[in-house]
Amino acid sequence: MSGFKEPGFVDRQKAALEARKNILDKFRAKPGPDDPAVKQRQAEREAQAAAREKARQAREVEKAAQKAREAEAAAVAAAQLAREKEEAAAAAAALEAERKAARDARYAARKGRKK
């Protein structure tokens, strides 16, 4: 079995030249900006971006509508709560008046018995 052979200067120079040639070939094989395939991919990307933007705008519109619905529901709930508080206050006032009338009637009855 032979040992590792240290590459000489000429071998390294040849390998570098080959690497540069491969890179240059790869660059030359790349399609230019006016190539139909490149233009088609660019048009597809633009169409996808437009579709994403349209979907984003639709989501924003839906969010705004949802916020409006929530605000309307909150206003209805607040109005209902205020109405319930007013009714409770009116019921409490009526109950207090009824109690006062009963208390006054008891007082008058007690006074009537003393005479």
KOLFI-691635 format. One record per atom (N, C-alpha, C): residue number from 0; residue in three letters; atom name; x, y, z. Coordinates in pm, whole numbers. Each point is the difference from the previous one (the first is absolute). Example, Ala and Ser with C-alpha at 12.3 -4.5 7.8 and 13.67 -1.06 7.14 Angstrom:
<rs>
<r 0,ala,N,<1319,-569,780>>
<r 0,ala,CA,<-89,119,0>>
<r 0,ala,C,<90,120,0>>
<r 1,ser,N,<-35,105,-72>>
<r 1,ser,CA,<82,119,6>>
<r 1,ser,C,<-77,109,73>>
</rs>
This chain:
<rs>
<r 0,met,N,<85,-117,0>>
<r 0,met,CA,<-85,117,0>>
<r 0,met,C,<90,123,0>>
<r 1,ser,N,<-29,89,-94>>
<r 1,ser,CA,<84,118,-8>>
<r 1,ser,C,<-50,107,95>>
<r 2,gly,N,<86,85,44>>
<r 2,gly,CA,<-34,106,95>>
<r 2,gly,C,<-61,120,-70>>
<r 3,phe,N,<-33,98,78>>
<r 3,phe,CA,<-60,122,-51>>
<r 3,phe,C,<104,77,-80>>
<r 4,lys,N,<-39,41,-121>>
<r 4,lys,CA,<92,75,-85>>
<r 4,lys,C,<-33,148,14>>
<r 5,glu,N,<92,78,44>>
<r 5,glu,CA,<-17,144,17>>
<r 5,glu,C,<-16,61,-139>>
<r 6,pro,N,<-112,78,-24>>
<r 6,pro,CA,<-16,60,-132>>
<r 6,pro,C,<106,108,-21>>
<r 7,gly,N,<55,-3,-115>>
<r 7,gly,CA,<103,97,-33>>
<r 7,gly,C,<-61,131,-46>>
<r 8,phe,N,<88,95,-34>>
<r 8,phe,CA,<-44,132,-41>>
<r 8,phe,C,<-85,-8,-127>>
<r 9,val,N,<43,-79,-93>>
<r 9,val,CA,<-71,-13,-128>>
<r 9,val,C,<-138,-61,23>>
<r 10,asp,N,<-10,-99,90>>
<r 10,asp,CA,<-130,-62,30>>
<r 10,asp,C,<-94,102,64>>
<r 11,arg,N,<50,77,92>>
<r 11,arg,CA,<-84,102,65>>
<r 11,arg,C,<-43,106,-100>>
<r 12,gln,N,<93,38,-88>>
<r 12,gln,CA,<-32,100,-102>>
<r 12,gln,C,<-107,-53,-95>>
<r 13,lys,N,<10,-124,-37>>
<r 13,lys,CA,<-97,-62,-89>>
<r 13,lys,C,<-137,-10,68>>
<r 14,ala,N,<-2,-35,128>>
<r 14,ala,CA,<-126,-10,74>>
<r 14,ala,C,<-67,137,12>>
<r 15,ala,N,<79,104,24>>
<r 15,ala,CA,<-56,135,10>>
<r 15,ala,C,<-57,44,-134>>
<r 16,leu,N,<72,-30,-107>>
<r 16,leu,CA,<-47,36,-134>>
<r 16,leu,C,<-131,-73,-31>>
<r 17,glu,N,<-7,-126,36>>
<r 17,glu,CA,<-122,-80,-22>>
<r 17,glu,C,<-117,57,82>>
<r 18,ala,N,<24,40,124>>
<r 18,ala,CA,<-104,57,84>>
<r 18,ala,C,<-52,131,-59>>
<r 19,arg,N,<93,86,-47>>
<r 19,arg,CA,<-42,126,-62>>
<r 19,arg,C,<-82,-27,-126>>
<r 20,lys,N,<42,-100,-78>>
<r 20,lys,CA,<-72,-34,-122>>
<r 20,lys,C,<-141,-50,33>>
<r 21,asn,N,<-12,-82,103>>
<r 21,asn,CA,<-132,-52,41>>
<r 21,asn,C,<-92,113,45>>
<r 22,ile,N,<53,92,77>>
<r 22,ile,CA,<-79,114,47>>
<r 22,ile,C,<-46,85,-118>>
<r 23,leu,N,<90,25,-94>>
<r 23,leu,CA,<-34,80,-118>>
<r 23,leu,C,<-105,-70,-85>>
<r 24,asp,N,<14,-132,-17>>
<r 24,asp,CA,<-101,-75,-76>>
<r 24,asp,C,<-136,5,68>>
<r 25,lys,N,<1,-11,131>>
<r 25,lys,CA,<-125,6,76>>
<r 25,lys,C,<-65,137,-17>>
<r 26,phe,N,<82,106,3>>
<r 26,phe,CA,<-52,136,-16>>
<r 26,phe,C,<-57,20,-140>>
<r 27,arg,N,<71,-51,-101>>
<r 27,arg,CA,<-46,16,-138>>
<r 27,arg,C,<-127,-80,-27>>
<r 28,ala,N,<-20,-109,70>>
<r 28,ala,CA,<-118,-84,-20>>
<r 28,ala,C,<-125,63,60>>
<r 29,lys,N,<18,94,89>>
<r 29,lys,CA,<-113,65,65>>
<r 29,lys,C,<-77,85,-101>>
<r 30,pro,N,<-134,-7,-1>>
<r 30,pro,CA,<-77,79,-97>>
<r 30,pro,C,<5,149,36>>
<r 31,gly,N,<-8,84,-102>>
<r 31,gly,CA,<6,144,19>>
<r 31,gly,C,<-135,56,44>>
<r 32,pro,N,<-4,129,30>>
<r 32,pro,CA,<-124,61,49>>
<r 32,pro,C,<-109,8,-107>>
<r 33,asp,N,<36,-7,-128>>
<r 33,asp,CA,<-101,6,-106>>
<r 33,asp,C,<-37,-138,-53>>
<r 34,asp,N,<41,-104,68>>
<r 34,asp,CA,<-35,-138,-38>>
<r 34,asp,C,<-149,-23,30>>
<r 35,pro,N,<-73,-67,-89>>
<r 35,pro,CA,<-144,-22,23>>
<r 35,pro,C,<-30,-76,130>>
<r 36,ala,N,<84,-96,38>>
<r 36,ala,CA,<-24,-75,124>>
<r 36,ala,C,<14,92,121>>
<r 37,val,N,<99,89,-4>>
<r 37,val,CA,<20,94,110>>
<r 37,val,C,<-118,96,7>>
<r 38,lys,N,<-45,49,-116>>
<r 38,lys,CA,<-114,92,-2>>
<r 38,lys,C,<-126,-69,50>>
<r 39,gln,N,<-17,-127,-35>>
<r 39,gln,CA,<-118,-74,45>>
<r 39,gln,C,<2,-17,152>>
<r 40,arg,N,<118,-37,55>>
<r 40,arg,CA,<10,-15,146>>
<r 40,arg,C,<-26,133,70>>
<r 41,gln,N,<51,108,-57>>
<r 41,gln,CA,<-22,133,58>>
<r 41,gln,C,<-149,35,-2>>
<r 42,ala,N,<-67,-30,-111>>
<r 42,ala,CA,<-143,27,-9>>
<r 42,ala,C,<-77,-84,102>>
<r 43,glu,N,<40,-125,18>>
<r 43,glu,CA,<-66,-86,100>>
<r 43,glu,C,<19,56,140>>
<r 44,arg,N,<123,45,30>>
<r 44,arg,CA,<25,58,133>>
<r 44,arg,C,<-84,126,22>>
<r 45,glu,N,<-11,84,-104>>
<r 45,glu,CA,<-81,121,12>>
<r 45,glu,C,<-147,-35,20>>
<r 46,ala,N,<-48,-103,-70>>
<r 46,ala,CA,<-140,-42,16>>
<r 46,ala,C,<-24,-53,141>>
<r 47,gln,N,<94,-77,52>>
<r 47,gln,CA,<-12,-51,136>>
<r 47,gln,C,<0,115,101>>
<r 48,ala,N,<87,99,-23>>
<r 48,ala,CA,<6,114,91>>
<r 48,ala,C,<-132,78,-5>>
<r 49,ala,N,<-56,16,-118>>
<r 49,ala,CA,<-128,70,-11>>
<r 49,ala,C,<-110,-78,71>>
<r 50,ala,N,<2,-132,-14>>
<r 50,ala,CA,<-102,-83,66>>
<r 50,ala,C,<15,10,152>>
<r 51,arg,N,<125,0,49>>
<r 51,arg,CA,<22,13,144>>
<r 51,arg,C,<-49,136,50>>
<r 52,glu,N,<26,105,-76>>
<r 52,glu,CA,<-43,134,38>>
<r 52,glu,C,<-153,7,3>>
<r 53,lys,N,<-64,-61,-100>>
<r 53,lys,CA,<-147,1,-4>>
<r 53,lys,C,<-57,-76,119>>
<r 54,ala,N,<61,-113,35>>
<r 54,ala,CA,<-45,-79,115>>
<r 54,ala,C,<22,79,129>>
<r 55,arg,N,<112,71,11>>
<r 55,arg,CA,<28,81,119>>
<r 55,arg,C,<-105,110,15>>
<r 56,gln,N,<-33,65,-110>>
<r 56,gln,CA,<-101,106,4>>
<r 56,gln,C,<-137,-58,39>>
<r 57,ala,N,<-32,-118,-51>>
<r 57,ala,CA,<-127,-64,36>>
<r 57,ala,C,<-2,-32,149>>
<r 58,arg,N,<113,-46,54>>
<r 58,arg,CA,<8,-29,144>>
<r 58,arg,C,<-19,128,81>>
<r 59,glu,N,<61,109,-46>>
<r 59,glu,CA,<-13,127,72>>
<r 59,glu,C,<-145,49,-2>>
<r 60,val,N,<-68,-16,-114>>
<r 60,val,CA,<-140,40,-9>>
<r 60,val,C,<-83,-86,95>>
<r 61,glu,N,<27,-129,2>>
<r 61,glu,CA,<-74,-90,90>>
<r 61,glu,C,<27,35,146>>
<r 62,lys,N,<125,35,32>>
<r 62,lys,CA,<32,40,137>>
<r 62,lys,C,<-77,127,39>>
<r 63,ala,N,<-5,96,-92>>
<r 63,ala,CA,<-72,125,27>>
<r 63,ala,C,<-149,-29,21>>
<r 64,ala,N,<-56,-88,-83>>
<r 64,ala,CA,<-141,-35,14>>
<r 64,ala,C,<-23,-70,134>>
<r 65,gln,N,<92,-89,36>>
<r 65,gln,CA,<-12,-71,128>>
<r 65,gln,C,<6,98,117>>
<r 66,lys,N,<92,96,-7>>
<r 66,lys,CA,<10,100,106>>
<r 66,lys,C,<-129,82,9>>
<r 67,ala,N,<-57,34,-115>>
<r 67,ala,CA,<-125,76,-1>>
<r 67,ala,C,<-112,-83,64>>
<r 68,arg,N,<-6,-129,-35>>
<r 68,arg,CA,<-102,-87,60>>
<r 68,arg,C,<20,-10,151>>
<r 69,glu,N,<125,-15,43>>
<r 69,glu,CA,<28,-9,143>>
<r 69,glu,C,<-36,130,72>>
<r 70,ala,N,<30,114,-62>>
<r 70,ala,CA,<-34,129,60>>
<r 70,ala,C,<-151,16,10>>
<r 71,glu,N,<-72,-43,-105>>
<r 71,glu,CA,<-146,8,3>>
<r 71,glu,C,<-56,-90,109>>
<r 72,ala,N,<56,-121,11>>
<r 72,ala,CA,<-46,-92,104>>
<r 72,ala,C,<29,57,139>>
<r 73,ala,N,<115,63,15>>
<r 73,ala,CA,<35,61,130>>
<r 73,ala,C,<-96,115,32>>
<r 74,ala,N,<-36,79,-101>>
<r 74,ala,CA,<-93,111,22>>
<r 74,ala,C,<-138,-54,39>>
<r 75,val,N,<-42,-106,-67>>
<r 75,val,CA,<-130,-60,33>>
<r 75,val,C,<3,-55,143>>
<r 76,ala,N,<111,-66,35>>
<r 76,ala,CA,<13,-55,135>>
<r 76,ala,C,<1,112,104>>
<r 77,ala,N,<69,110,-30>>
<r 77,ala,CA,<5,113,93>>
<r 77,ala,C,<-139,62,16>>
<r 78,ala,N,<-72,12,-109>>
<r 78,ala,CA,<-135,56,7>>
<r 78,ala,C,<-91,-93,81>>
<r 79,gln,N,<13,-130,-23>>
<r 79,gln,CA,<-80,-97,75>>
<r 79,gln,C,<33,8,149>>
<r 80,leu,N,<127,10,33>>
<r 80,leu,CA,<43,11,139>>
<r 80,leu,C,<-56,127,64>>
<r 81,ala,N,<8,111,-73>>
<r 81,ala,CA,<-54,126,53>>
<r 81,ala,C,<-150,-12,22>>
<r 82,arg,N,<-70,-61,-96>>
<r 82,arg,CA,<-144,-18,13>>
<r 82,arg,C,<-33,-88,120>>
<r 83,glu,N,<78,-108,19>>
<r 83,glu,CA,<-22,-87,115>>
<r 83,glu,C,<26,73,132>>
<r 84,lys,N,<104,85,1>>
<r 84,lys,CA,<28,78,122>>
<r 84,lys,C,<-114,96,30>>
<r 85,glu,N,<-51,66,-105>>
<r 85,glu,CA,<-113,92,20>>
<r 85,glu,C,<-122,-75,51>>
<r 86,glu,N,<-27,-117,-58>>
<r 86,glu,CA,<-114,-79,45>>
<r 86,glu,C,<19,-46,144>>
<r 87,ala,N,<122,-40,34>>
<r 87,ala,CA,<28,-42,137>>
<r 87,ala,C,<-17,117,96>>
<r 88,ala,N,<47,119,-40>>
<r 88,ala,CA,<-15,118,85>>
<r 88,ala,C,<-148,35,16>>
<r 89,ala,N,<-76,-8,-109>>
<r 89,ala,CA,<-143,29,7>>
<r 89,ala,C,<-71,-102,89>>
<r 90,ala,N,<38,-128,-14>>
<r 90,ala,CA,<-61,-105,83>>
<r 90,ala,C,<35,22,147>>
<r 91,ala,N,<126,39,26>>
<r 91,ala,CA,<41,26,138>>
<r 91,ala,C,<-76,119,57>>
<r 92,ala,N,<-21,104,-81>>
<r 92,ala,CA,<-75,118,45>>
<r 92,ala,C,<-145,-37,27>>
<r 93,ala,N,<-58,-83,-89>>
<r 93,ala,CA,<-139,-43,20>>
<r 93,ala,C,<-12,-85,126>>
<r 94,leu,N,<97,-88,22>>
<r 94,leu,CA,<-2,-85,119>>
<r 94,leu,C,<14,85,126>>
<r 95,glu,N,<88,99,-6>>
<r 95,glu,CA,<18,90,116>>
<r 95,glu,C,<-128,79,27>>
<r 96,ala,N,<-65,47,-107>>
<r 96,ala,CA,<-125,73,18>>
<r 96,ala,C,<-107,-90,59>>
<r 97,glu,N,<-4,-125,-47>>
<r 97,glu,CA,<-97,-96,53>>
<r 97,glu,C,<27,-27,147>>
<r 98,arg,N,<124,-17,36>>
<r 98,arg,CA,<36,-23,141>>
<r 98,arg,C,<-37,121,86>>
<r 99,lys,N,<26,122,-55>>
<r 99,lys,CA,<-34,121,74>>
<r 99,lys,C,<-150,9,21>>
<r 100,ala,N,<-76,-34,-105>>
<r 100,ala,CA,<-146,5,12>>
<r 100,ala,C,<-46,-101,105>>
<r 101,ala,N,<57,-119,2>>
<r 101,ala,CA,<-37,-101,99>>
<r 101,ala,C,<40,48,140>>
<r 102,arg,N,<116,62,13>>
<r 102,arg,CA,<46,51,129>>
<r 102,arg,C,<-93,111,48>>
<r 103,asp,N,<-36,91,-92>>
<r 103,asp,CA,<-92,109,35>>
<r 103,asp,C,<-136,-56,41>>
<r 104,ala,N,<-45,-104,-70>>
<r 104,ala,CA,<-129,-61,34>>
<r 104,ala,C,<7,-63,139>>
<r 105,arg,N,<109,-65,31>>
<r 105,arg,CA,<15,-59,134>>
<r 105,arg,C,<3,109,107>>
<r 106,tyr,N,<69,109,-30>>
<r 106,tyr,CA,<9,112,94>>
<r 106,tyr,C,<-139,59,23>>
<r 107,ala,N,<-72,20,-110>>
<r 107,ala,CA,<-134,58,11>>
<r 107,ala,C,<-92,-95,77>>
<r 108,ala,N,<15,-131,-21>>
<r 108,ala,CA,<-82,-97,72>>
<r 108,ala,C,<32,4,149>>
<r 109,arg,N,<128,13,29>>
<r 109,arg,CA,<41,5,142>>
<r 109,arg,C,<-56,127,64>>
<r 110,lys,N,<6,111,-68>>
<r 110,lys,CA,<-53,127,51>>
<r 110,lys,C,<-152,-11,16>>
<r 111,gly,N,<-64,-68,-93>>
<r 111,gly,CA,<-145,-16,3>>
<r 111,gly,C,<-43,-85,121>>
<r 112,arg,N,<77,-96,38>>
<r 112,arg,CA,<-32,-84,115>>
<r 112,arg,C,<17,76,130>>
<r 113,lys,N,<95,92,5>>
<r 113,lys,CA,<25,75,123>>
<r 113,lys,C,<-112,98,29>>
<r 114,lys,N,<-69,50,-99>>
<r 114,lys,CA,<-105,99,23>>
<r 114,lys,C,<-121,-57,54>>
</rs>
